[in-house]
């Protein structure tokens, strides 16, 4: 994708995308369970983990590793899947 078509999101806009994606996960018990299992976070430590740097990037990583989930969520949120990838890139971290 060209850089013109994939504009970088601000950090704040990327955080909003990630928070909305996490809200979606929280509304889907099976997905939330899978996210917690893969991330090593327990339901008891979720609140504390959510305030850690990298948590929101991890939420977006979860979506980006499952194309069906990514597309389904993007359709539900009425955003292009590339917005999720752009948000992840804007949050920085290990997937830069």
C-alpha positions as CSV (number, residue, x, y, z in Angstrom):
1,X,0.0,0.0,0.0
2,X,1.3,3.4,-0.9
3,X,2.2,5.9,1.9
4,X,-0.3,8.3,0.5
5,X,-3.2,5.8,1.0
6,X,-2.0,4.6,4.4
7,X,-1.7,7.8,6.4
8,X,-0.2,7.5,9.8
9,X,-2.6,8.0,12.6
10,X,-1.8,10.2,15.6
11,X,-1.0,8.3,18.8
12,X,-4.3,9.5,20.3
13,X,-6.3,8.3,17.2
14,X,-4.5,4.9,17.4
15,X,-5.4,4.6,21.1
16,X,-9.0,5.2,20.2
17,X,-9.0,2.5,17.6
18,X,-7.4,0.1,20.1
19,X,-9.8,0.9,22.9
20,X,-12.8,0.4,20.6
21,X,-11.3,-2.9,19.4
22,X,-10.9,-4.0,23.1
23,X,-14.5,-3.0,23.8
24,X,-15.5,-5.4,21.0
25,X,-13.4,-8.1,22.5
26,X,-15.0,-7.5,25.9
27,X,-18.4,-7.9,24.4
28,X,-17.5,-11.3,22.9
29,X,-16.7,-13.7,25.8
30,X,-15.0,-16.4,23.6
31,X,-12.8,-13.8,21.9
32,X,-11.9,-12.2,25.3
33,X,-11.1,-15.6,26.7
34,X,-8.8,-16.4,23.7
35,X,-7.1,-13.0,24.0
36,X,-6.5,-13.5,27.7
37,X,-5.1,-16.9,27.2
38,X,-2.8,-15.9,24.4
39,X,-1.6,-12.7,26.2
40,X,-1.1,-14.5,29.6
41,X,-3.4,-12.0,31.3
42,X,-5.8,-13.4,33.8
43,X,-9.3,-11.9,34.4
44,X,-8.1,-10.9,37.8
45,X,-5.1,-8.9,36.4
46,X,-6.9,-7.5,33.4
47,X,-7.5,-4.0,34.9
48,X,-3.9,-3.6,35.9
49,X,-2.6,-5.0,32.6
50,X,-4.8,-2.6,30.7
51,X,-2.9,0.4,32.1
52,X,0.5,-1.1,31.1
53,X,2.4,0.3,28.1
54,X,2.0,-2.0,25.2
55,X,-1.5,-3.4,26.2
56,X,-3.3,-1.5,23.4
57,X,-0.7,-2.6,20.9
58,X,-1.2,-6.1,22.1
59,X,-5.0,-5.8,21.5
60,X,-4.3,-4.7,17.9
61,X,-1.8,-7.5,17.4
62,X,-4.5,-10.0,18.4
63,X,-6.7,-8.7,15.6
64,X,-3.8,-8.6,13.1
65,X,-2.9,-12.2,13.6
66,X,-6.3,-13.5,12.7
67,X,-7.5,-12.2,9.3
68,X,-11.1,-13.5,9.8
69,X,-11.4,-11.7,13.1
70,X,-9.7,-8.6,11.6
71,X,-12.1,-8.4,8.7
72,X,-15.2,-9.2,10.8
73,X,-14.3,-6.5,13.4
74,X,-13.5,-3.9,10.7
75,X,-16.8,-4.5,9.0
76,X,-18.7,-4.2,12.3
77,X,-16.8,-1.0,13.2
78,X,-17.2,0.3,9.7
79,X,-13.5,1.0,9.2
80,X,-11.1,-0.4,6.7
81,X,-8.8,-3.2,8.1
82,X,-5.8,-1.1,7.1
83,X,-6.9,1.5,9.8
84,X,-6.2,-1.2,12.5
85,X,-2.8,-1.9,11.0
86,X,-2.1,1.9,10.8
87,X,-3.1,2.2,14.4
88,X,-0.8,-0.6,15.5
89,X,2.1,1.0,13.7
90,X,1.3,4.4,15.3
91,X,1.4,2.8,18.8
92,X,5.0,1.7,18.1
93,X,6.7,-1.2,20.0
94,X,8.0,-4.5,18.7
95,X,6.0,-4.5,15.4
96,X,7.5,-1.2,14.1
